[in-house]
């Protein structure tokens, strides 16, 4: 079982002068869920190399068991620092793909032609596609036979109310909830910051950081590993 995790390379939070990137816990929880289940995990990003970490996800109140484990995992840190360039990976080499969130993906992965083509290739090969929090935004321009991937599918992602709570509604290039609805997705959500996952066919989405482990568990179940 080989799973590709795709991370953002974008580190600038609009024109605020602040930094963004991937959300640590949304990477570490699925990373260890997959590794502990025996998966061969490969990391990629648009630019390759070290992806930028959202500094807020590194603050004390954002830490979890998986983030603490990662702090002591030299092999994992080395792997993260050496992500492969996204244009070099192919869907045919993997059994599934997983996208962690953080605000970064809204700027680069949502627009990235290699990411869009990769997701479409996974879907056409009937392989699971999973994303959590802001990462369902990467489906913005993904289409299958000229139809948005999320159309008529049960989906979730970072909610408008959660974006408002972190005061970035007017900063992000688009709102995940709005975009999923715009593309015909059957969007639903739980209360802010509560774990919530939707599975529709081979598509798995999670609402927020608290949903990241559950998304990975759903992915493993789909792959027949649990």
C-alpha positions as semicolon CSV with decimal commas, in nm:
position;residue;x (nm);y (nm);z (nm)
1;X;0,000;0,000;0,000
2;X;0,154;0,326;-0,118
3;X;0,000;0,663;-0,036
4;X;0,098;1,005;-0,168
5;X;0,065;1,308;0,062
6;X;0,064;1,641;-0,120
7;X;0,158;1,956;0,073
8;X;0,153;2,323;-0,016
9;X;0,458;2,528;-0,115
10;X;0,284;2,863;-0,051
11;X;0,397;3,062;0,253
12;X;0,238;3,408;0,227
13;X;-0,099;3,490;0,385
14;X;-0,235;3,724;0,119
15;X;-0,110;4,080;0,166
16;X;-0,111;4,066;0,546
17;X;0,265;4,032;0,572
18;X;0,208;3,715;0,777
19;X;0,318;3,362;0,697
20;X;0,108;3,058;0,619
21;X;0,165;2,707;0,483
22;X;0,046;2,361;0,580
23;X;-0,115;2,290;0,917
24;X;0,115;2,067;1,121
25;X;-0,144;1,842;1,287
26;X;-0,327;1,788;0,958
27;X;-0,007;1,637;0,825
28;X;0,126;1,450;1,129
29;X;-0,195;1,272;1,232
30;X;-0,261;1,116;0,889
31;X;0,111;1,057;0,838
32;X;0,134;0,835;1,146
33;X;-0,206;0,673;1,093
34;X;-0,081;0,562;0,752
35;X;0,271;0,466;0,861
36;X;0,147;0,269;1,161
37;X;-0,087;0,076;0,931
38;X;0,211;-0,028;0,721
39;X;0,170;0,215;0,433
40;X;0,461;0,336;0,225
41;X;0,414;0,715;0,243
42;X;0,564;0,952;-0,014
43;X;0,554;1,331;0,027
44;X;0,533;1,582;-0,256
45;X;0,480;1,957;-0,301
46;X;0,469;2,193;-0,600
47;X;0,823;2,321;-0,548
48;X;0,969;2,014;-0,378
49;X;1,195;2,032;-0,075
50;X;1,080;2,173;0,260
51;X;0,717;2,286;0,253
52;X;0,634;2,592;0,464
53;X;0,473;2,533;0,802
54;X;0,193;2,762;0,915
55;X;0,349;2,918;1,227
56;X;0,018;2,918;1,412
57;X;0,006;2,540;1,386
58;X;0,338;2,528;1,570
59;X;0,211;2,722;1,872
60;X;0,164;2,541;2,207
61;X;-0,217;2,532;2,196
62;X;-0,214;2,361;1,856
63;X;-0,005;2,064;1,964
64;X;-0,134;1,707;1,970
65;X;0,013;1,364;2,035
66;X;0,108;1,329;1,670
67;X;0,283;1,667;1,651
68;X;0,484;1,584;1,962
69;X;0,579;1,250;1,808
70;X;0,695;1,428;1,495
71;X;0,922;1,660;1,695
72;X;1,127;1,358;1,797
73;X;1,109;1,184;1,459
74;X;1,432;1,265;1,276
75;X;1,345;1,034;0,985
76;X;1,006;1,199;0,943
77;X;1,158;1,547;0,956
78;X;1,413;1,449;0,693
79;X;1,139;1,310;0,468
80;X;0,939;1,632;0,505
81;X;1,244;1,841;0,417
82;X;1,292;1,644;0,097
83;X;0,944;1,635;-0,058
84;X;0,939;1,540;-0,424
85;X;0,835;1,791;-0,689
86;X;0,469;1,741;-0,766
87;X;0,529;1,732;-1,141
88;X;0,749;1,424;-1,091
89;X;0,486;1,199;-0,929
90;X;0,229;0,987;-1,110
91;X;-0,103;0,849;-0,990
92;X;-0,017;0,509;-1,133
93;X;0,256;0,466;-0,871
94;X;0,019;0,504;-0,573
95;X;-0,294;0,352;-0,423
96;X;-0,436;0,679;-0,285
97;X;-0,364;1,049;-0,239
98;X;-0,413;1,267;0,069
99;X;-0,407;1,648;0,092
100;X;-0,347;1,813;0,434
101;X;-0,483;2,163;0,482
102;X;-0,359;2,491;0,615
103;X;-0,435;2,807;0,421
104;X;-0,146;2,758;0,178
105;X;-0,327;2,519;-0,061
106;X;-0,588;2,785;-0,141
107;X;-0,321;2,985;-0,320
108;X;-0,108;2,724;-0,494
109;X;-0,258;2,374;-0,505
110;X;-0,605;2,495;-0,598
111;X;-0,455;2,650;-0,912
112;X;-0,170;2,406;-0,979
113;X;-0,212;2,223;-1,312
114;X;-0,003;1,927;-1,192
115;X;-0,221;1,886;-0,883
116;X;-0,541;1,915;-1,085
117;X;-0,422;1,657;-1,339
118;X;-0,301;1,428;-1,061
119;X;-0,635;1,426;-0,881
120;X;-0,816;1,363;-1,208
121;X;-0,581;1,071;-1,279
122;X;-0,642;0,918;-0,936
123;X;-1,016;0,953;-0,985
124;X;-1,018;0,799;-1,331
125;X;-0,817;0,506;-1,192
126;X;-1,082;0,458;-0,920
127;X;-0,832;0,533;-0,643
128;X;-0,922;0,714;-0,318
129;X;-0,877;1,090;-0,297
130;X;-0,877;1,246;0,051
131;X;-0,848;1,604;0,177
132;X;-0,898;1,779;0,510
133;X;-0,984;2,131;0,631
134;X;-0,879;2,386;0,365
135;X;-0,747;2,114;0,135
136;X;-1,087;2,035;-0,023
137;X;-1,024;2,370;-0,190
138;X;-0,779;2,186;-0,418
139;X;-1,083;2,041;-0,598
140;X;-1,180;2,391;-0,720
141;X;-1,089;2,327;-1,085
142;X;-1,083;1,947;-1,087
143;X;-1,325;1,809;-1,345
144;X;-1,415;1,466;-1,475
145;X;-1,564;1,476;-1,825
146;X;-1,617;1,852;-1,792
147;X;-1,812;1,809;-1,467
148;X;-1,674;1,935;-1,133
149;X;-1,541;1,643;-0,927
150;X;-1,751;1,738;-0,624
151;X;-2,080;1,782;-0,810
152;X;-2,361;1,587;-0,641
153;X;-2,115;1,437;-0,391
154;X;-2,134;1,459;-0,013
155;X;-1,844;1,680;0,093
156;X;-1,719;1,892;0,381
157;X;-1,431;2,129;0,446
158;X;-1,336;2,433;0,653
159;X;-1,662;2,613;0,714
160;X;-1,741;2,980;0,659
161;X;-1,805;3,020;1,031
162;X;-1,465;2,871;1,115
163;X;-1,296;3,104;0,865
164;X;-1,477;3,395;1,025
165;X;-1,363;3,278;1,367
166;X;-0,997;3,298;1,260
167;X;-1,067;3,638;1,100
168;X;-0,944;3,547;0,753
169;X;-1,268;3,563;0,555
170;X;-1,154;3,872;0,366
171;X;-0,794;3,750;0,325
172;X;-0,829;3,409;0,161
173;X;-0,872;3,394;-0,219
174;X;-1,195;3,197;-0,176
175;X;-1,400;3,028;0,095
176;X;-1,387;2,649;0,091
177;X;-1,751;2,602;0,189
178;X;-1,872;2,846;-0,077
179;X;-1,654;2,693;-0,348
180;X;-1,768;2,337;-0,277
181;X;-2,129;2,452;-0,296
182;X;-2,064;2,656;-0,611
183;X;-1,932;2,343;-0,783
184;X;-2,243;2,146;-0,692
185;X;-2,113;1,963;-0,388
186;X;-2,363;1,850;-0,123
187;X;-2,181;2,036;0,153
188;X;-2,250;1,966;0,520
189;X;-2,070;2,046;0,844
190;X;-2,064;1,989;1,217
191;X;-2,028;2,254;1,485
192;X;-1,712;2,460;1,457
193;X;-1,394;2,269;1,546
194;X;-1,573;1,936;1,592
195;X;-1,451;1,628;1,400
196;X;-1,658;1,568;1,088
197;X;-1,590;1,350;0,784
198;X;-1,784;1,281;0,467
199;X;-1,726;0,980;0,242
200;X;-1,883;0,956;-0,101
201;X;-1,750;0,682;-0,323
202;X;-1,373;0,723;-0,338
203;X;-1,387;1,084;-0,216
204;X;-1,308;1,152;0,151
205;X;-1,322;1,501;0,305
206;X;-1,279;1,634;0,659
207;X;-1,397;1,965;0,798
208;X;-1,112;2,091;1,016
209;X;-0,789;1,997;1,199
210;X;-0,983;1,782;1,446
211;X;-1,099;1,569;1,152
212;X;-0,757;1,480;1,013
213;X;-0,706;1,147;1,191
214;X;-1,061;1,040;1,108
215;X;-1,004;1,115;0,740
216;X;-0,693;0,895;0,746
217;X;-0,888;0,620;0,922
218;X;-1,158;0,638;0,655
219;X;-0,890;0,620;0,388
220;X;-0,732;0,313;0,546
221;X;-1,071;0,146;0,574
222;X;-1,127;0,215;0,206
223;X;-0,789;0,065;0,126
224;X;-0,881;-0,244;0,329
225;X;-0,617;-0,200;0,595
226;X;-0,839;-0,171;0,901
